[in-house]
């Protein structure tokens, strides 16, 4: 029988969302300026700017879904509750270890390794159950920061045993 847990957490939007909204604002302001100073064709920039701002606002609502099955972890990004994209699939064989973000050794490992990419799939508030999953697949190293709950922690402790650190 499979051991299964699903968790949905709020996420923070990426920087590109704010860039898109800023470009939309510039297009609106530029369209108004061109329309007033030069030519009425500047009016056509305004709807493009509005569309960019609306698209950016829809991408502000971000959630991450963690699906843990027998130690394998699937991380998905859900945008505006209607668009779901699988970001990562981490197999139990590729997991090196899992430890709390508050662990001093984990903090040193995250800061001291330039080869390892760090992915933050949380809302960034630094909750008490933030855990880091260290992965090594082929020649690549990565670390994933996840916002787990008690049930997820318990499941991972049971399925990963020697790879899981409580403190």
Chimera marker file (.cmm) of the C-alpha trace (Angstrom):
<marker_set name="trace">
<marker id="1" x="0.000" y="0.000" z="0.000" r="1" g="1" b="0" radius="0.5"/>
<marker id="2" x="1.334" y="3.413" z="-0.968" r="1" g="1" b="0" radius="0.5"/>
<marker id="3" x="2.045" y="6.022" z="1.675" r="1" g="1" b="0" radius="0.5"/>
<marker id="4" x="0.621" y="9.252" z="0.314" r="1" g="1" b="0" radius="0.5"/>
<marker id="5" x="0.327" y="12.898" z="1.428" r="1" g="1" b="0" radius="0.5"/>
<marker id="6" x="-0.683" y="16.001" z="-0.470" r="1" g="1" b="0" radius="0.5"/>
<marker id="7" x="-0.033" y="19.553" z="0.749" r="1" g="1" b="0" radius="0.5"/>
<marker id="8" x="-1.015" y="22.899" z="-0.728" r="1" g="1" b="0" radius="0.5"/>
<marker id="9" x="0.827" y="26.054" z="0.400" r="1" g="1" b="0" radius="0.5"/>
<marker id="10" x="0.788" y="29.698" z="-0.600" r="1" g="1" b="0" radius="0.5"/>
<marker id="11" x="3.728" y="30.807" z="-2.692" r="1" g="1" b="0" radius="0.5"/>
<marker id="12" x="5.323" y="34.061" z="-3.651" r="1" g="1" b="0" radius="0.5"/>
<marker id="13" x="5.146" y="35.322" z="-7.220" r="1" g="1" b="0" radius="0.5"/>
<marker id="14" x="8.374" y="35.582" z="-9.166" r="1" g="1" b="0" radius="0.5"/>
<marker id="15" x="10.061" y="38.839" z="-10.050" r="1" g="1" b="0" radius="0.5"/>
<marker id="16" x="8.993" y="38.526" z="-13.678" r="1" g="1" b="0" radius="0.5"/>
<marker id="17" x="5.378" y="39.190" z="-12.617" r="1" g="1" b="0" radius="0.5"/>
<marker id="18" x="6.307" y="42.602" z="-11.236" r="1" g="1" b="0" radius="0.5"/>
<marker id="19" x="8.330" y="43.318" z="-14.382" r="1" g="1" b="0" radius="0.5"/>
<marker id="20" x="5.356" y="42.537" z="-16.620" r="1" g="1" b="0" radius="0.5"/>
<marker id="21" x="3.121" y="44.801" z="-14.558" r="1" g="1" b="0" radius="0.5"/>
<marker id="22" x="5.735" y="47.594" z="-14.679" r="1" g="1" b="0" radius="0.5"/>
<marker id="23" x="5.951" y="47.304" z="-18.474" r="1" g="1" b="0" radius="0.5"/>
<marker id="24" x="2.153" y="47.505" z="-18.613" r="1" g="1" b="0" radius="0.5"/>
<marker id="25" x="2.216" y="50.689" z="-16.524" r="1" g="1" b="0" radius="0.5"/>
<marker id="26" x="4.883" y="52.225" z="-18.761" r="1" g="1" b="0" radius="0.5"/>
<marker id="27" x="2.853" y="51.377" z="-21.881" r="1" g="1" b="0" radius="0.5"/>
<marker id="28" x="-0.258" y="53.012" z="-20.437" r="1" g="1" b="0" radius="0.5"/>
<marker id="29" x="1.640" y="56.149" z="-19.389" r="1" g="1" b="0" radius="0.5"/>
<marker id="30" x="3.520" y="56.246" z="-22.705" r="1" g="1" b="0" radius="0.5"/>
<marker id="31" x="0.310" y="55.750" z="-24.676" r="1" g="1" b="0" radius="0.5"/>
<marker id="32" x="-1.357" y="58.656" z="-22.876" r="1" g="1" b="0" radius="0.5"/>
<marker id="33" x="1.693" y="60.873" z="-23.395" r="1" g="1" b="0" radius="0.5"/>
<marker id="34" x="1.968" y="60.014" z="-27.103" r="1" g="1" b="0" radius="0.5"/>
<marker id="35" x="-1.767" y="60.532" z="-27.557" r="1" g="1" b="0" radius="0.5"/>
<marker id="36" x="-1.698" y="63.963" z="-25.927" r="1" g="1" b="0" radius="0.5"/>
<marker id="37" x="1.579" y="65.254" z="-27.358" r="1" g="1" b="0" radius="0.5"/>
<marker id="38" x="2.014" y="63.630" z="-30.754" r="1" g="1" b="0" radius="0.5"/>
<marker id="39" x="-0.650" y="61.526" z="-32.334" r="1" g="1" b="0" radius="0.5"/>
<marker id="40" x="-3.925" y="59.735" z="-31.509" r="1" g="1" b="0" radius="0.5"/>
<marker id="41" x="-2.332" y="56.385" z="-32.442" r="1" g="1" b="0" radius="0.5"/>
<marker id="42" x="-0.817" y="56.363" z="-28.945" r="1" g="1" b="0" radius="0.5"/>
<marker id="43" x="-4.245" y="55.170" z="-27.823" r="1" g="1" b="0" radius="0.5"/>
<marker id="44" x="-3.375" y="51.664" z="-29.063" r="1" g="1" b="0" radius="0.5"/>
<marker id="45" x="-0.639" y="51.288" z="-26.424" r="1" g="1" b="0" radius="0.5"/>
<marker id="46" x="-3.135" y="51.686" z="-23.572" r="1" g="1" b="0" radius="0.5"/>
<marker id="47" x="-5.064" y="48.393" z="-24.086" r="1" g="1" b="0" radius="0.5"/>
<marker id="48" x="-1.790" y="46.474" z="-24.402" r="1" g="1" b="0" radius="0.5"/>
<marker id="49" x="-0.661" y="47.942" z="-21.079" r="1" g="1" b="0" radius="0.5"/>
<marker id="50" x="-3.995" y="47.053" z="-19.457" r="1" g="1" b="0" radius="0.5"/>
<marker id="51" x="-3.747" y="43.460" z="-20.691" r="1" g="1" b="0" radius="0.5"/>
<marker id="52" x="-0.222" y="43.137" z="-19.269" r="1" g="1" b="0" radius="0.5"/>
<marker id="53" x="-1.326" y="44.479" z="-15.875" r="1" g="1" b="0" radius="0.5"/>
<marker id="54" x="-4.336" y="42.137" z="-15.748" r="1" g="1" b="0" radius="0.5"/>
<marker id="55" x="-2.138" y="39.156" z="-16.684" r="1" g="1" b="0" radius="0.5"/>
<marker id="56" x="0.361" y="40.144" z="-14.008" r="1" g="1" b="0" radius="0.5"/>
<marker id="57" x="-2.354" y="40.422" z="-11.359" r="1" g="1" b="0" radius="0.5"/>
<marker id="58" x="-3.623" y="36.939" z="-12.220" r="1" g="1" b="0" radius="0.5"/>
<marker id="59" x="-0.107" y="35.548" z="-11.742" r="1" g="1" b="0" radius="0.5"/>
<marker id="60" x="0.139" y="37.114" z="-8.268" r="1" g="1" b="0" radius="0.5"/>
<marker id="61" x="-1.982" y="34.273" z="-6.831" r="1" g="1" b="0" radius="0.5"/>
<marker id="62" x="0.574" y="31.438" z="-6.604" r="1" g="1" b="0" radius="0.5"/>
<marker id="63" x="0.313" y="28.155" z="-4.716" r="1" g="1" b="0" radius="0.5"/>
<marker id="64" x="2.639" y="25.177" z="-4.522" r="1" g="1" b="0" radius="0.5"/>
<marker id="65" x="1.409" y="21.619" z="-4.236" r="1" g="1" b="0" radius="0.5"/>
<marker id="66" x="3.621" y="18.918" z="-2.772" r="1" g="1" b="0" radius="0.5"/>
<marker id="67" x="2.649" y="15.350" z="-3.538" r="1" g="1" b="0" radius="0.5"/>
<marker id="68" x="4.622" y="12.825" z="-1.489" r="1" g="1" b="0" radius="0.5"/>
<marker id="69" x="4.216" y="9.159" z="-2.434" r="1" g="1" b="0" radius="0.5"/>
<marker id="70" x="6.493" y="6.576" z="-0.804" r="1" g="1" b="0" radius="0.5"/>
<marker id="71" x="9.254" y="9.189" z="-0.418" r="1" g="1" b="0" radius="0.5"/>
<marker id="72" x="9.048" y="10.461" z="-4.003" r="1" g="1" b="0" radius="0.5"/>
<marker id="73" x="8.164" y="14.150" z="-4.155" r="1" g="1" b="0" radius="0.5"/>
<marker id="74" x="6.332" y="15.965" z="-6.938" r="1" g="1" b="0" radius="0.5"/>
<marker id="75" x="6.235" y="19.762" z="-6.736" r="1" g="1" b="0" radius="0.5"/>
<marker id="76" x="3.658" y="21.653" z="-8.804" r="1" g="1" b="0" radius="0.5"/>
<marker id="77" x="2.951" y="25.345" z="-9.226" r="1" g="1" b="0" radius="0.5"/>
<marker id="78" x="-0.668" y="26.471" z="-9.387" r="1" g="1" b="0" radius="0.5"/>
<marker id="79" x="-1.361" y="29.947" z="-10.753" r="1" g="1" b="0" radius="0.5"/>
<marker id="80" x="-4.663" y="31.667" z="-10.048" r="1" g="1" b="0" radius="0.5"/>
<marker id="81" x="-6.251" y="28.293" z="-9.123" r="1" g="1" b="0" radius="0.5"/>
<marker id="82" x="-6.632" y="27.325" z="-12.768" r="1" g="1" b="0" radius="0.5"/>
<marker id="83" x="-3.201" y="26.644" z="-14.243" r="1" g="1" b="0" radius="0.5"/>
<marker id="84" x="-1.108" y="23.765" z="-12.850" r="1" g="1" b="0" radius="0.5"/>
<marker id="85" x="2.450" y="22.971" z="-13.914" r="1" g="1" b="0" radius="0.5"/>
<marker id="86" x="4.716" y="20.243" z="-12.534" r="1" g="1" b="0" radius="0.5"/>
<marker id="87" x="8.016" y="21.879" z="-11.611" r="1" g="1" b="0" radius="0.5"/>
<marker id="88" x="10.008" y="19.021" z="-10.102" r="1" g="1" b="0" radius="0.5"/>
<marker id="89" x="9.785" y="15.282" z="-9.639" r="1" g="1" b="0" radius="0.5"/>
<marker id="90" x="12.291" y="14.063" z="-7.062" r="1" g="1" b="0" radius="0.5"/>
<marker id="91" x="12.772" y="10.326" z="-6.676" r="1" g="1" b="0" radius="0.5"/>
<marker id="92" x="13.718" y="8.735" z="-3.386" r="1" g="1" b="0" radius="0.5"/>
<marker id="93" x="16.923" y="7.409" z="-4.984" r="1" g="1" b="0" radius="0.5"/>
<marker id="94" x="18.085" y="10.951" z="-5.819" r="1" g="1" b="0" radius="0.5"/>
<marker id="95" x="17.370" y="12.370" z="-2.360" r="1" g="1" b="0" radius="0.5"/>
<marker id="96" x="20.599" y="12.758" z="-0.388" r="1" g="1" b="0" radius="0.5"/>
<marker id="97" x="18.982" y="13.981" z="2.820" r="1" g="1" b="0" radius="0.5"/>
<marker id="98" x="16.096" y="15.992" z="4.219" r="1" g="1" b="0" radius="0.5"/>
<marker id="99" x="16.615" y="18.345" z="7.151" r="1" g="1" b="0" radius="0.5"/>
<marker id="100" x="14.974" y="21.395" z="8.760" r="1" g="1" b="0" radius="0.5"/>
<marker id="101" x="15.946" y="24.784" z="7.345" r="1" g="1" b="0" radius="0.5"/>
<marker id="102" x="16.663" y="25.954" z="10.911" r="1" g="1" b="0" radius="0.5"/>
<marker id="103" x="19.515" y="23.398" z="11.184" r="1" g="1" b="0" radius="0.5"/>
<marker id="104" x="22.919" y="25.155" z="11.268" r="1" g="1" b="0" radius="0.5"/>
<marker id="105" x="24.504" y="22.504" z="9.031" r="1" g="1" b="0" radius="0.5"/>
<marker id="106" x="21.763" y="23.044" z="6.429" r="1" g="1" b="0" radius="0.5"/>
<marker id="107" x="22.284" y="26.812" z="6.482" r="1" g="1" b="0" radius="0.5"/>
<marker id="108" x="26.016" y="26.304" z="5.927" r="1" g="1" b="0" radius="0.5"/>
<marker id="109" x="25.382" y="23.836" z="3.114" r="1" g="1" b="0" radius="0.5"/>
<marker id="110" x="23.018" y="26.256" z="1.363" r="1" g="1" b="0" radius="0.5"/>
<marker id="111" x="25.407" y="29.199" z="1.647" r="1" g="1" b="0" radius="0.5"/>
<marker id="112" x="28.680" y="27.401" z="0.969" r="1" g="1" b="0" radius="0.5"/>
<marker id="113" x="28.006" y="25.404" z="-2.187" r="1" g="1" b="0" radius="0.5"/>
<marker id="114" x="28.109" y="27.364" z="-5.447" r="1" g="1" b="0" radius="0.5"/>
<marker id="115" x="27.359" y="24.312" z="-7.592" r="1" g="1" b="0" radius="0.5"/>
<marker id="116" x="24.053" y="23.567" z="-5.872" r="1" g="1" b="0" radius="0.5"/>
<marker id="117" x="20.975" y="25.412" z="-7.118" r="1" g="1" b="0" radius="0.5"/>
<marker id="118" x="18.489" y="26.354" z="-4.398" r="1" g="1" b="0" radius="0.5"/>
<marker id="119" x="14.771" y="26.470" z="-5.174" r="1" g="1" b="0" radius="0.5"/>
<marker id="120" x="12.333" y="28.031" z="-2.708" r="1" g="1" b="0" radius="0.5"/>
<marker id="121" x="8.814" y="26.620" z="-3.007" r="1" g="1" b="0" radius="0.5"/>
<marker id="122" x="7.341" y="28.478" z="-0.027" r="1" g="1" b="0" radius="0.5"/>
<marker id="123" x="5.792" y="31.839" z="0.751" r="1" g="1" b="0" radius="0.5"/>
<marker id="124" x="9.135" y="33.026" z="2.138" r="1" g="1" b="0" radius="0.5"/>
<marker id="125" x="7.991" y="33.723" z="5.705" r="1" g="1" b="0" radius="0.5"/>
<marker id="126" x="10.327" y="31.144" z="7.271" r="1" g="1" b="0" radius="0.5"/>
<marker id="127" x="7.891" y="28.897" z="9.105" r="1" g="1" b="0" radius="0.5"/>
<marker id="128" x="8.902" y="26.364" z="11.766" r="1" g="1" b="0" radius="0.5"/>
<marker id="129" x="8.363" y="23.369" z="9.470" r="1" g="1" b="0" radius="0.5"/>
<marker id="130" x="10.464" y="24.525" z="6.542" r="1" g="1" b="0" radius="0.5"/>
<marker id="131" x="12.540" y="21.583" z="5.384" r="1" g="1" b="0" radius="0.5"/>
<marker id="132" x="15.250" y="21.341" z="2.757" r="1" g="1" b="0" radius="0.5"/>
<marker id="133" x="15.421" y="18.379" z="0.393" r="1" g="1" b="0" radius="0.5"/>
<marker id="134" x="18.919" y="17.860" z="-0.974" r="1" g="1" b="0" radius="0.5"/>
<marker id="135" x="18.967" y="16.102" z="-4.337" r="1" g="1" b="0" radius="0.5"/>
<marker id="136" x="21.783" y="14.753" z="-6.460" r="1" g="1" b="0" radius="0.5"/>
<marker id="137" x="20.909" y="13.367" z="-9.874" r="1" g="1" b="0" radius="0.5"/>
<marker id="138" x="23.638" y="12.565" z="-12.358" r="1" g="1" b="0" radius="0.5"/>
<marker id="139" x="26.135" y="15.426" z="-11.934" r="1" g="1" b="0" radius="0.5"/>
<marker id="140" x="23.632" y="18.034" z="-10.745" r="1" g="1" b="0" radius="0.5"/>
<marker id="141" x="22.984" y="19.080" z="-7.167" r="1" g="1" b="0" radius="0.5"/>
<marker id="142" x="19.902" y="20.953" z="-6.020" r="1" g="1" b="0" radius="0.5"/>
<marker id="143" x="18.199" y="21.916" z="-2.778" r="1" g="1" b="0" radius="0.5"/>
<marker id="144" x="14.452" y="22.485" z="-2.452" r="1" g="1" b="0" radius="0.5"/>
<marker id="145" x="12.956" y="24.458" z="0.421" r="1" g="1" b="0" radius="0.5"/>
<marker id="146" x="9.483" y="23.141" z="1.276" r="1" g="1" b="0" radius="0.5"/>
<marker id="147" x="6.834" y="24.198" z="3.809" r="1" g="1" b="0" radius="0.5"/>
<marker id="148" x="5.757" y="20.859" z="5.284" r="1" g="1" b="0" radius="0.5"/>
<marker id="149" x="3.174" y="20.060" z="7.945" r="1" g="1" b="0" radius="0.5"/>
<marker id="150" x="3.394" y="17.473" z="10.748" r="1" g="1" b="0" radius="0.5"/>
<marker id="151" x="1.869" y="14.705" z="8.612" r="1" g="1" b="0" radius="0.5"/>
<marker id="152" x="4.335" y="15.324" z="5.768" r="1" g="1" b="0" radius="0.5"/>
<marker id="153" x="7.251" y="15.318" z="8.203" r="1" g="1" b="0" radius="0.5"/>
<marker id="154" x="6.055" y="12.054" z="9.735" r="1" g="1" b="0" radius="0.5"/>
<marker id="155" x="5.569" y="10.410" z="6.319" r="1" g="1" b="0" radius="0.5"/>
<marker id="156" x="9.005" y="11.464" z="5.124" r="1" g="1" b="0" radius="0.5"/>
<marker id="157" x="10.610" y="10.293" z="8.362" r="1" g="1" b="0" radius="0.5"/>
<marker id="158" x="8.984" y="6.870" z="7.881" r="1" g="1" b="0" radius="0.5"/>
<marker id="159" x="9.818" y="6.480" z="4.194" r="1" g="1" b="0" radius="0.5"/>
<marker id="160" x="13.288" y="8.067" z="4.085" r="1" g="1" b="0" radius="0.5"/>
<marker id="161" x="14.540" y="6.802" z="7.478" r="1" g="1" b="0" radius="0.5"/>
<marker id="162" x="18.334" y="7.290" z="7.286" r="1" g="1" b="0" radius="0.5"/>
<marker id="163" x="18.086" y="10.265" z="4.936" r="1" g="1" b="0" radius="0.5"/>
<marker id="164" x="15.781" y="12.230" z="7.225" r="1" g="1" b="0" radius="0.5"/>
<marker id="165" x="16.996" y="14.510" z="10.022" r="1" g="1" b="0" radius="0.5"/>
<marker id="166" x="14.559" y="15.764" z="12.650" r="1" g="1" b="0" radius="0.5"/>
<marker id="167" x="16.780" y="18.564" z="13.991" r="1" g="1" b="0" radius="0.5"/>
<link id1="1" id2="2" r="1" g="1" b="0" radius="0.2"/>
<link id1="2" id2="3" r="1" g="1" b="0" radius="0.2"/>
<link id1="3" id2="4" r="1" g="1" b="0" radius="0.2"/>
<link id1="4" id2="5" r="1" g="1" b="0" radius="0.2"/>
<link id1="5" id2="6" r="1" g="1" b="0" radius="0.2"/>
<link id1="6" id2="7" r="1" g="1" b="0" radius="0.2"/>
<link id1="7" id2="8" r="1" g="1" b="0" radius="0.2"/>
<link id1="8" id2="9" r="1" g="1" b="0" radius="0.2"/>
<link id1="9" id2="10" r="1" g="1" b="0" radius="0.2"/>
<link id1="10" id2="11" r="1" g="1" b="0" radius="0.2"/>
<link id1="11" id2="12" r="1" g="1" b="0" radius="0.2"/>
<link id1="12" id2="13" r="1" g="1" b="0" radius="0.2"/>
<link id1="13" id2="14" r="1" g="1" b="0" radius="0.2"/>
<link id1="14" id2="15" r="1" g="1" b="0" radius="0.2"/>
<link id1="15" id2="16" r="1" g="1" b="0" radius="0.2"/>
<link id1="16" id2="17" r="1" g="1" b="0" radius="0.2"/>
<link id1="17" id2="18" r="1" g="1" b="0" radius="0.2"/>
<link id1="18" id2="19" r="1" g="1" b="0" radius="0.2"/>
<link id1="19" id2="20" r="1" g="1" b="0" radius="0.2"/>
<link id1="20" id2="21" r="1" g="1" b="0" radius="0.2"/>
<link id1="21" id2="22" r="1" g="1" b="0" radius="0.2"/>
<link id1="22" id2="23" r="1" g="1" b="0" radius="0.2"/>
<link id1="23" id2="24" r="1" g="1" b="0" radius="0.2"/>
<link id1="24" id2="25" r="1" g="1" b="0" radius="0.2"/>
<link id1="25" id2="26" r="1" g="1" b="0" radius="0.2"/>
<link id1="26" id2="27" r="1" g="1" b="0" radius="0.2"/>
<link id1="27" id2="28" r="1" g="1" b="0" radius="0.2"/>
<link id1="28" id2="29" r="1" g="1" b="0" radius="0.2"/>
<link id1="29" id2="30" r="1" g="1" b="0" radius="0.2"/>
<link id1="30" id2="31" r="1" g="1" b="0" radius="0.2"/>
<link id1="31" id2="32" r="1" g="1" b="0" radius="0.2"/>
<link id1="32" id2="33" r="1" g="1" b="0" radius="0.2"/>
<link id1="33" id2="34" r="1" g="1" b="0" radius="0.2"/>
<link id1="34" id2="35" r="1" g="1" b="0" radius="0.2"/>
<link id1="35" id2="36" r="1" g="1" b="0" radius="0.2"/>
<link id1="36" id2="37" r="1" g="1" b="0" radius="0.2"/>
<link id1="37" id2="38" r="1" g="1" b="0" radius="0.2"/>
<link id1="38" id2="39" r="1" g="1" b="0" radius="0.2"/>
<link id1="39" id2="40" r="1" g="1" b="0" radius="0.2"/>
<link id1="40" id2="41" r="1" g="1" b="0" radius="0.2"/>
<link id1="41" id2="42" r="1" g="1" b="0" radius="0.2"/>
<link id1="42" id2="43" r="1" g="1" b="0" radius="0.2"/>
<link id1="43" id2="44" r="1" g="1" b="0" radius="0.2"/>
<link id1="44" id2="45" r="1" g="1" b="0" radius="0.2"/>
<link id1="45" id2="46" r="1" g="1" b="0" radius="0.2"/>
<link id1="46" id2="47" r="1" g="1" b="0" radius="0.2"/>
<link id1="47" id2="48" r="1" g="1" b="0" radius="0.2"/>
<link id1="48" id2="49" r="1" g="1" b="0" radius="0.2"/>
<link id1="49" id2="50" r="1" g="1" b="0" radius="0.2"/>
<link id1="50" id2="51" r="1" g="1" b="0" radius="0.2"/>
<link id1="51" id2="52" r="1" g="1" b="0" radius="0.2"/>
<link id1="52" id2="53" r="1" g="1" b="0" radius="0.2"/>
<link id1="53" id2="54" r="1" g="1" b="0" radius="0.2"/>
<link id1="54" id2="55" r="1" g="1" b="0" radius="0.2"/>
<link id1="55" id2="56" r="1" g="1" b="0" radius="0.2"/>
<link id1="56" id2="57" r="1" g="1" b="0" radius="0.2"/>
<link id1="57" id2="58" r="1" g="1" b="0" radius="0.2"/>
<link id1="58" id2="59" r="1" g="1" b="0" radius="0.2"/>
<link id1="59" id2="60" r="1" g="1" b="0" radius="0.2"/>
<link id1="60" id2="61" r="1" g="1" b="0" radius="0.2"/>
<link id1="61" id2="62" r="1" g="1" b="0" radius="0.2"/>
<link id1="62" id2="63" r="1" g="1" b="0" radius="0.2"/>
<link id1="63" id2="64" r="1" g="1" b="0" radius="0.2"/>
<link id1="64" id2="65" r="1" g="1" b="0" radius="0.2"/>
<link id1="65" id2="66" r="1" g="1" b="0" radius="0.2"/>
<link id1="66" id2="67" r="1" g="1" b="0" radius="0.2"/>
<link id1="67" id2="68" r="1" g="1" b="0" radius="0.2"/>
<link id1="68" id2="69" r="1" g="1" b="0" radius="0.2"/>
<link id1="69" id2="70" r="1" g="1" b="0" radius="0.2"/>
<link id1="70" id2="71" r="1" g="1" b="0" radius="0.2"/>
<link id1="71" id2="72" r="1" g="1" b="0" radius="0.2"/>
<link id1="72" id2="73" r="1" g="1" b="0" radius="0.2"/>
<link id1="73" id2="74" r="1" g="1" b="0" radius="0.2"/>
<link id1="74" id2="75" r="1" g="1" b="0" radius="0.2"/>
<link id1="75" id2="76" r="1" g="1" b="0" radius="0.2"/>
<link id1="76" id2="77" r="1" g="1" b="0" radius="0.2"/>
<link id1="77" id2="78" r="1" g="1" b="0" radius="0.2"/>
<link id1="78" id2="79" r="1" g="1" b="0" radius="0.2"/>
<link id1="79" id2="80" r="1" g="1" b="0" radius="0.2"/>
<link id1="80" id2="81" r="1" g="1" b="0" radius="0.2"/>
<link id1="81" id2="82" r="1" g="1" b="0" radius="0.2"/>
<link id1="82" id2="83" r="1" g="1" b="0" radius="0.2"/>
<link id1="83" id2="84" r="1" g="1" b="0" radius="0.2"/>
<link id1="84" id2="85" r="1" g="1" b="0" radius="0.2"/>
<link id1="85" id2="86" r="1" g="1" b="0" radius="0.2"/>
<link id1="86" id2="87" r="1" g="1" b="0" radius="0.2"/>
<link id1="87" id2="88" r="1" g="1" b="0" radius="0.2"/>
<link id1="88" id2="89" r="1" g="1" b="0" radius="0.2"/>
<link id1="89" id2="90" r="1" g="1" b="0" radius="0.2"/>
<link id1="90" id2="91" r="1" g="1" b="0" radius="0.2"/>
<link id1="91" id2="92" r="1" g="1" b="0" radius="0.2"/>
<link id1="92" id2="93" r="1" g="1" b="0" radius="0.2"/>
<link id1="93" id2="94" r="1" g="1" b="0" radius="0.2"/>
<link id1="94" id2="95" r="1" g="1" b="0" radius="0.2"/>
<link id1="95" id2="96" r="1" g="1" b="0" radius="0.2"/>
<link id1="96" id2="97" r="1" g="1" b="0" radius="0.2"/>
<link id1="97" id2="98" r="1" g="1" b="0" radius="0.2"/>
<link id1="98" id2="99" r="1" g="1" b="0" radius="0.2"/>
<link id1="99" id2="100" r="1" g="1" b="0" radius="0.2"/>
<link id1="100" id2="101" r="1" g="1" b="0" radius="0.2"/>
<link id1="101" id2="102" r="1" g="1" b="0" radius="0.2"/>
<link id1="102" id2="103" r="1" g="1" b="0" radius="0.2"/>
<link id1="103" id2="104" r="1" g="1" b="0" radius="0.2"/>
<link id1="104" id2="105" r="1" g="1" b="0" radius="0.2"/>
<link id1="105" id2="106" r="1" g="1" b="0" radius="0.2"/>
<link id1="106" id2="107" r="1" g="1" b="0" radius="0.2"/>
<link id1="107" id2="108" r="1" g="1" b="0" radius="0.2"/>
<link id1="108" id2="109" r="1" g="1" b="0" radius="0.2"/>
<link id1="109" id2="110" r="1" g="1" b="0" radius="0.2"/>
<link id1="110" id2="111" r="1" g="1" b="0" radius="0.2"/>
<link id1="111" id2="112" r="1" g="1" b="0" radius="0.2"/>
<link id1="112" id2="113" r="1" g="1" b="0" radius="0.2"/>
<link id1="113" id2="114" r="1" g="1" b="0" radius="0.2"/>
<link id1="114" id2="115" r="1" g="1" b="0" radius="0.2"/>
<link id1="115" id2="116" r="1" g="1" b="0" radius="0.2"/>
<link id1="116" id2="117" r="1" g="1" b="0" radius="0.2"/>
<link id1="117" id2="118" r="1" g="1" b="0" radius="0.2"/>
<link id1="118" id2="119" r="1" g="1" b="0" radius="0.2"/>
<link id1="119" id2="120" r="1" g="1" b="0" radius="0.2"/>
<link id1="120" id2="121" r="1" g="1" b="0" radius="0.2"/>
<link id1="121" id2="122" r="1" g="1" b="0" radius="0.2"/>
<link id1="122" id2="123" r="1" g="1" b="0" radius="0.2"/>
<link id1="123" id2="124" r="1" g="1" b="0" radius="0.2"/>
<link id1="124" id2="125" r="1" g="1" b="0" radius="0.2"/>
<link id1="125" id2="126" r="1" g="1" b="0" radius="0.2"/>
<link id1="126" id2="127" r="1" g="1" b="0" radius="0.2"/>
<link id1="127" id2="128" r="1" g="1" b="0" radius="0.2"/>
<link id1="128" id2="129" r="1" g="1" b="0" radius="0.2"/>
<link id1="129" id2="130" r="1" g="1" b="0" radius="0.2"/>
<link id1="130" id2="131" r="1" g="1" b="0" radius="0.2"/>
<link id1="131" id2="132" r="1" g="1" b="0" radius="0.2"/>
<link id1="132" id2="133" r="1" g="1" b="0" radius="0.2"/>
<link id1="133" id2="134" r="1" g="1" b="0" radius="0.2"/>
<link id1="134" id2="135" r="1" g="1" b="0" radius="0.2"/>
<link id1="135" id2="136" r="1" g="1" b="0" radius="0.2"/>
<link id1="136" id2="137" r="1" g="1" b="0" radius="0.2"/>
<link id1="137" id2="138" r="1" g="1" b="0" radius="0.2"/>
<link id1="138" id2="139" r="1" g="1" b="0" radius="0.2"/>
<link id1="139" id2="140" r="1" g="1" b="0" radius="0.2"/>
<link id1="140" id2="141" r="1" g="1" b="0" radius="0.2"/>
<link id1="141" id2="142" r="1" g="1" b="0" radius="0.2"/>
<link id1="142" id2="143" r="1" g="1" b="0" radius="0.2"/>
<link id1="143" id2="144" r="1" g="1" b="0" radius="0.2"/>
<link id1="144" id2="145" r="1" g="1" b="0" radius="0.2"/>
<link id1="145" id2="146" r="1" g="1" b="0" radius="0.2"/>
<link id1="146" id2="147" r="1" g="1" b="0" radius="0.2"/>
<link id1="147" id2="148" r="1" g="1" b="0" radius="0.2"/>
<link id1="148" id2="149" r="1" g="1" b="0" radius="0.2"/>
<link id1="149" id2="150" r="1" g="1" b="0" radius="0.2"/>
<link id1="150" id2="151" r="1" g="1" b="0" radius="0.2"/>
<link id1="151" id2="152" r="1" g="1" b="0" radius="0.2"/>
<link id1="152" id2="153" r="1" g="1" b="0" radius="0.2"/>
<link id1="153" id2="154" r="1" g="1" b="0" radius="0.2"/>
<link id1="154" id2="155" r="1" g="1" b="0" radius="0.2"/>
<link id1="155" id2="156" r="1" g="1" b="0" radius="0.2"/>
<link id1="156" id2="157" r="1" g="1" b="0" radius="0.2"/>
<link id1="157" id2="158" r="1" g="1" b="0" radius="0.2"/>
<link id1="158" id2="159" r="1" g="1" b="0" radius="0.2"/>
<link id1="159" id2="160" r="1" g="1" b="0" radius="0.2"/>
<link id1="160" id2="161" r="1" g="1" b="0" radius="0.2"/>
<link id1="161" id2="162" r="1" g="1" b="0" radius="0.2"/>
<link id1="162" id2="163" r="1" g="1" b="0" radius="0.2"/>
<link id1="163" id2="164" r="1" g="1" b="0" radius="0.2"/>
<link id1="164" id2="165" r="1" g="1" b="0" radius="0.2"/>
<link id1="165" id2="166" r="1" g="1" b="0" radius="0.2"/>
<link id1="166" id2="167" r="1" g="1" b="0" radius="0.2"/>
</marker_set>
